[in-house]
Every structure is written in structure tokens, then in C-alpha cells.
Amino acid sequence: MEFIATYDELRTVYKTPEPDAGSIRKELKKLDGHCKAFIARSPFVLIGSSDGMGNADVTPKGDKPGFAAILDDNTIAIPDRPGNNRLDTLENIIVNPAVGLLFLIPGMNETLRVNGEARITVDAGLRERLTVDGKPPLSVVVVTVKAAYMHCAKAFMRSDLWKPEAWPDRKSMPTLGQILHDQLSLEETPAETDRWLDDAYAKSMW
């Protein structure tokens, strides 16, 4: 198998010497009203990051719509709620602040892409502002926006992501308890692991 190794080879495959002019023009250097409205309605964002050695990671963050706070035209604050404590994204940000964000709104095929630089804070005032059910986030990822633009709908249209009739039957797929049982050779049964997970979800969402 041969691989493309140069910019010229890549552009030859796509039969265009440069990106489409419209796709470049739509890139904003700060959040406009449409970007802010999109973020305010989004309950879910994917954060792409990488460490200083080329190892990449993408992590999901989700909460009630508008959970990511807009601090100003160039700054977004994303709360970090309790999780598995791997801290992959946060550790990456410590050594490499470059991040890519993808905001989604259920049922909407277009997405909002934001690229920028991130820092981590435990500022008391900001954590208080992002409190849910009396529980502030453990920390907050503050992203300085370098580029923001709407992404077209083709990927979501091709995948039928928001069409329930296209979704697989969940019962045809293993539970997380079954997957972990098989992958980790756990002594407890899959059903026991699923019950533990359900209990953990109920007690530690925020």
C-alpha cells in the first residue's frame, strides 16, 4: 500500500490546487452572533487535543444546552465534570494548548467548528457560574478562539445520524458491562458491572 506524502500529491488527488474560496472566507477570527447562538443551544462538544509527542485524543463533553459559557467574542469556558480521572485532554493542554472543538445540536446536520488555544483554571467565580445542582465543575477549560466556522451537513446526511429509523437495534449490541467483562476478564458478571455503572451514573453526573 502506497501513501500520499506531499501537499502536491494530495491536491492532485482532489483535482484542485487550493481549497474552495468559500470554505476559506467563512472562517471567522472571533465568535459572531450565529456562533454564539449555536453554542448556546448545543448540549455536546467534542474536544480534540494532542500531547507534545504527536499522540492525539478526542473527548466528549456534554451537559444541558448552553453548558459551554461564552465569556466574550474570543473566549469559551467548558466545565469539566466528574469522569474517569484519566484527564487525557487536560494533561494534553498542559503541554500543548492547541485544541479543536466540534459543537453539535441534536437534529441539526450542520456543526460548528472552533479552533484555538486552551488553558485550565479552577477560578472560584467561574466554577460558581458553571455550577449545576449545587456542584461546581472540578475545573474549567478556557478556550481562546482563533478560528470559528460552520461545517456543512454532508457527513450527517450520509450517516443518517439523527434518523431513529436508521439506528441499529440497541439490543443487538453488547452492554458496556459485557464489553468490559470480555476485555478485562473481570470476575464479576456483565450484569453486575452494568448495575455498578448505572449506580455510578446516578450518583456522579455532576
C-alpha positions as CSV (number, residue, x, y, z in Angstrom):
1,M,0.0,0.0,0.0
2,E,1.4,3.4,-1.0
3,F,0.7,6.6,1.0
4,I,0.4,10.2,0.0
5,A,3.4,12.1,1.4
6,T,3.3,15.6,-0.1
7,Y,0.9,18.5,-0.4
8,D,1.1,18.4,-4.2
9,E,0.2,14.7,-4.3
10,L,-2.8,15.3,-2.1
11,R,-4.1,18.2,-4.2
12,T,-3.6,16.2,-7.4
13,V,-6.0,13.5,-6.0
14,Y,-8.6,16.2,-5.2
15,K,-8.0,18.0,-8.5
16,T,-7.8,21.4,-7.0
17,P,-4.6,23.4,-6.3
18,E,-6.2,25.3,-3.4
19,P,-9.2,25.0,-1.1
20,D,-12.5,26.4,-2.3
21,A,-12.6,30.1,-1.8
22,G,-15.9,30.0,0.0
23,S,-14.6,27.5,2.6
24,I,-11.8,29.9,3.4
25,R,-13.9,33.0,3.5
26,K,-16.4,31.5,6.0
27,E,-13.6,31.2,8.7
28,L,-14.1,33.8,11.4
29,K,-11.5,35.0,13.8
30,K,-14.0,35.5,16.6
31,L,-17.5,34.4,17.5
32,D,-20.3,36.3,15.8
33,G,-24.0,36.2,16.8
34,H,-24.6,33.0,14.9
35,C,-21.7,31.2,16.5
36,K,-22.8,32.3,19.9
37,A,-26.4,31.2,19.3
38,F,-25.2,27.8,18.2
39,I,-23.1,27.3,21.3
40,A,-25.9,28.5,23.5
41,R,-28.1,25.7,22.1
42,S,-25.5,23.0,22.0
43,P,-25.5,20.3,24.7
44,F,-22.5,18.5,23.3
45,V,-19.0,19.2,22.2
46,L,-16.0,17.1,21.1
47,I,-12.6,18.4,22.1
48,G,-9.6,17.3,20.0
49,S,-6.1,17.7,21.6
50,S,-2.7,16.2,21.4
51,D,0.4,16.0,23.6
52,G,3.8,17.2,22.8
53,M,4.8,14.0,21.1
54,G,2.1,13.6,18.5
55,N,-0.3,11.5,20.4
56,A,-3.9,12.7,19.7
57,D,-7.1,12.4,21.7
58,V,-10.7,13.3,21.2
59,T,-13.0,13.5,24.3
60,P,-16.8,14.3,24.5
61,K,-18.2,16.9,26.9
62,G,-22.0,17.1,27.3
63,D,-24.5,18.8,29.6
64,K,-27.6,20.9,29.4
65,P,-27.8,23.2,26.3
66,G,-25.5,26.2,26.8
67,F,-23.3,24.4,29.3
68,A,-20.3,25.9,27.5
69,A,-20.2,29.6,28.5
70,I,-19.3,32.4,26.2
71,L,-17.1,34.8,28.1
72,D,-16.5,37.2,25.2
73,D,-16.2,37.2,21.4
74,N,-13.0,35.2,21.6
75,T,-13.4,33.1,24.8
76,I,-15.4,30.0,25.6
77,A,-15.4,28.2,29.0
78,I,-16.1,24.5,29.1
79,P,-16.8,22.9,32.5
80,D,-15.1,19.6,33.4
81,R,-17.5,17.4,35.3
82,P,-16.6,14.2,37.2
83,G,-15.4,11.4,35.0
84,N,-12.9,8.6,34.9
85,N,-10.0,10.7,36.0
86,R,-7.8,9.8,33.1
87,L,-7.5,13.5,32.3
88,D,-6.2,12.9,28.8
89,T,-7.4,16.2,27.4
90,L,-6.4,18.2,30.5
91,E,-2.9,16.7,30.5
92,N,-2.5,17.4,26.8
93,I,-3.5,21.0,27.3
94,I,-0.8,21.4,29.9
95,V,1.9,20.7,27.3
96,N,0.1,21.7,24.1
97,P,-2.7,24.3,24.3
98,A,-3.9,23.8,20.7
99,V,-7.4,22.3,20.6
100,G,-10.2,21.8,18.1
101,L,-13.8,21.9,19.1
102,L,-16.9,20.4,17.3
103,F,-20.2,21.6,18.7
104,L,-23.4,19.6,17.8
105,I,-27.1,20.3,18.2
106,P,-29.3,17.2,18.1
107,G,-31.3,17.1,14.9
108,M,-29.2,19.7,13.1
109,N,-26.9,18.4,10.4
110,E,-24.6,21.4,10.4
111,T,-22.0,21.7,13.1
112,L,-19.8,24.5,14.5
113,R,-16.0,24.1,14.4
114,V,-13.8,26.1,16.6
115,N,-10.0,26.0,16.7
116,G,-8.0,27.8,19.4
117,E,-5.8,27.6,22.4
118,A,-6.9,26.2,25.8
119,R,-5.9,26.8,29.4
120,I,-7.2,25.2,32.6
121,T,-8.5,27.2,35.6
122,V,-10.1,26.5,38.9
123,D,-11.1,30.1,39.3
124,A,-13.8,30.2,42.0
125,G,-16.0,32.7,40.3
126,L,-16.1,30.9,37.0
127,R,-16.7,27.5,38.7
128,E,-19.6,29.0,40.6
129,R,-21.0,30.4,37.4
130,L,-21.0,26.9,35.9
131,T,-22.4,25.1,38.9
132,V,-25.2,22.5,38.3
133,D,-27.3,21.1,41.1
134,G,-25.1,22.8,43.6
135,K,-22.0,21.2,42.3
136,P,-19.3,23.3,40.6
137,P,-17.1,21.7,37.9
138,L,-13.8,20.4,39.1
139,S,-12.0,22.6,36.7
140,V,-12.8,24.7,33.6
141,V,-11.2,24.6,30.1
142,V,-11.0,28.2,28.8
143,V,-10.5,28.3,25.0
144,T,-9.2,31.4,23.2
145,V,-10.8,31.3,19.8
146,K,-8.5,31.5,16.8
147,A,-10.9,30.3,14.1
148,A,-14.7,29.5,14.0
149,Y,-16.8,28.4,11.1
150,M,-19.9,26.4,10.3
151,H,-19.4,23.0,8.8
152,C,-21.7,21.7,6.1
153,A,-24.2,18.9,6.6
154,K,-22.9,16.2,4.2
155,A,-21.3,13.9,6.9
156,F,-24.5,13.9,9.0
157,M,-26.7,13.4,5.9
158,R,-24.7,10.5,4.7
159,S,-24.7,8.8,8.1
160,D,-28.4,9.4,8.9
161,L,-27.2,10.2,12.4
162,W,-30.4,11.9,13.5
163,K,-32.8,9.4,11.9
164,P,-34.1,6.9,14.5
165,E,-35.2,4.6,11.8
166,A,-31.6,4.2,10.7
167,W,-30.3,3.4,14.1
168,P,-29.2,-0.2,14.9
169,D,-31.3,-2.1,17.5
170,R,-29.5,-1.5,20.8
171,K,-30.4,-5.0,21.9
172,S,-28.3,-6.4,19.1
173,M,-25.2,-4.8,20.7
174,P,-23.4,-5.8,23.9
175,T,-23.7,-3.7,27.0
176,L,-20.7,-1.9,28.4
177,G,-20.7,-4.4,31.2
178,Q,-20.3,-7.2,28.7
179,I,-17.6,-5.4,26.8
180,L,-15.6,-4.7,29.9
181,H,-16.1,-8.2,31.1
182,D,-14.6,-9.6,27.9
183,Q,-11.8,-7.1,27.5
184,L,-10.6,-7.1,31.1
185,S,-11.5,-10.7,32.1
186,L,-13.5,-9.4,35.1
187,E,-14.6,-11.8,37.8
188,E,-17.9,-10.1,38.3
189,T,-20.7,-10.9,35.8
190,P,-21.6,-8.4,33.0
191,A,-24.9,-7.8,34.7
192,E,-23.1,-6.9,38.0
193,T,-20.8,-4.5,36.1
194,D,-23.8,-2.9,34.4
195,R,-25.5,-2.4,37.8
196,W,-22.4,-0.8,39.2
197,L,-22.2,1.5,36.2
198,D,-25.8,2.5,36.5
199,D,-25.3,3.3,40.2
200,A,-22.2,5.3,39.4
201,Y,-24.0,7.3,36.7
202,A,-26.8,8.1,39.1
203,K,-24.5,9.4,41.8
204,S,-21.8,11.2,39.9
205,M,-23.3,13.1,36.9
206,W,-22.2,16.4,38.4
